[in-house]
């Protein structure tokens, strides 16, 4: 079990990015959150390492059809065992 903190920059607000990110997270059985913050989208995703890797690859390639990811940062953070689902904030 791992947990990642991801910041995604580019055309990622107002284009359905959070909805598609949540859909991808559910596809890989991940828990966590996605939210708009200032000029980027912030994601906390937790699950099995291979699922997280696939999730990050899909997100960085543009979670929604109208999005365009220009850059992103990913870091490891402590696992939060209280998380039960993936939700949009």
C-alpha positions in Angstrom: 0.0 0.0 0.0 1.3 3.4 -1.0 0.0 7.0 -1.1 1.0 9.7 -3.6 0.5 13.5 -3.6 0.2 14.8 -7.1 0.0 18.4 -8.4 -1.1 18.7 -12.0 -0.6 22.0 -14.0 -2.0 23.1 -17.3 -5.5 23.2 -18.7 -6.9 21.1 -15.9 -9.7 23.3 -14.4 -13.1 23.7 -16.0 -12.6 20.8 -18.4 -13.9 17.8 -16.4 -10.5 16.9 -15.2 -11.6 16.1 -11.6 -14.5 13.9 -12.8 -12.3 11.9 -15.1 -9.6 11.6 -12.4 -12.1 10.2 -10.0 -13.3 7.8 -12.7 -9.7 6.6 -13.3 -9.1 6.2 -9.6 -12.2 4.0 -9.3 -11.0 1.9 -12.2 -7.8 1.1 -10.3 -9.5 0.7 -6.9 -7.7 3.7 -5.4 -8.9 5.9 -2.5 -8.2 9.6 -2.0 -9.2 13.0 -3.2 -9.0 15.4 -6.1 -9.5 19.2 -5.9 -8.9 22.4 -7.7 -6.3 24.6 -5.9 -5.3 28.0 -7.2 -3.9 27.3 -10.7 -3.5 23.5 -10.5 -5.3 20.3 -9.5 -4.2 18.5 -6.3 -4.6 14.7 -6.0 -4.0 12.4 -3.1 -4.2 8.8 -4.3 -3.7 5.6 -2.3 -3.6 1.9 -3.2 -1.3 -0.8 -4.6 1.9 0.4 -6.2 1.1 -1.0 -9.7 -2.4 0.6 -9.7 -0.9 3.9 -8.6 1.6 3.8 -11.4 -1.1 3.2 -14.0 -3.3 5.9 -12.5 -0.5 8.5 -12.6 0.3 7.6 -16.2 -3.3 8.1 -17.3 -3.7 11.3 -15.3 -0.5 12.9 -16.7 -1.6 12.0 -20.2 -4.7 14.1 -19.7 -7.5 12.6 -17.6 -10.3 14.4 -19.6 -10.5 14.8 -23.4 -10.4 18.6 -23.1 -7.5 18.8 -20.6 -3.8 19.5 -21.4 -1.3 18.6 -18.7 1.8 20.9 -19.0 3.6 19.6 -15.9 3.1 17.6 -12.8 4.8 16.8 -9.5 4.5 13.5 -7.6 5.7 12.7 -4.1 5.3 9.9 -1.6 3.3 10.7 1.5 2.2 8.7 4.5 -0.6 6.1 4.0 -3.9 7.2 5.5 -5.8 4.1 6.7 -9.0 6.1 7.3 -9.6 6.6 3.6 -12.5 4.6 2.2 -13.2 6.0 -1.2 -12.0 8.4 -3.9 -13.9 11.7 -3.9 -13.9 15.1 -5.5 -13.6 18.0 -3.1 
